[in-house]
Amino acid sequence: MAHGGIFGIAINGIPLETVTSEHYENNPQSKWHNEALTGQLILGIDENIAHAQPSGTYHNYGLPTGLIHKHGHENEITLIGYAADGFQV
């Protein structure tokens, strides 16, 4: 994605994405993108702060709460994935 897009991948294989593809006021010339988690757009965000694009690609926009709940332990740092540079997230 030209505007930032996928910055890492979760340990369950789901991509982590920073911004939406939808442009502000549907105007690509604005160079502004809508924030996925404001509730202003109907993106089908689920309980894992993720959704499927029209292409069928599923990706997270925020903390993958289901993954953290499944693999995390109280008062411990939880590995959720890896950034594109290889560092843990």
Secondary structure, 3 states (H helix, E strand, C coil): CCCCCEEEEECCCCEEECCCCCEHHHCHHHCCECCCCCCCCCCCCCCCCEEECCCCCEEECCCCHHHHHHHCCCCCCCCCEEECCCCEC
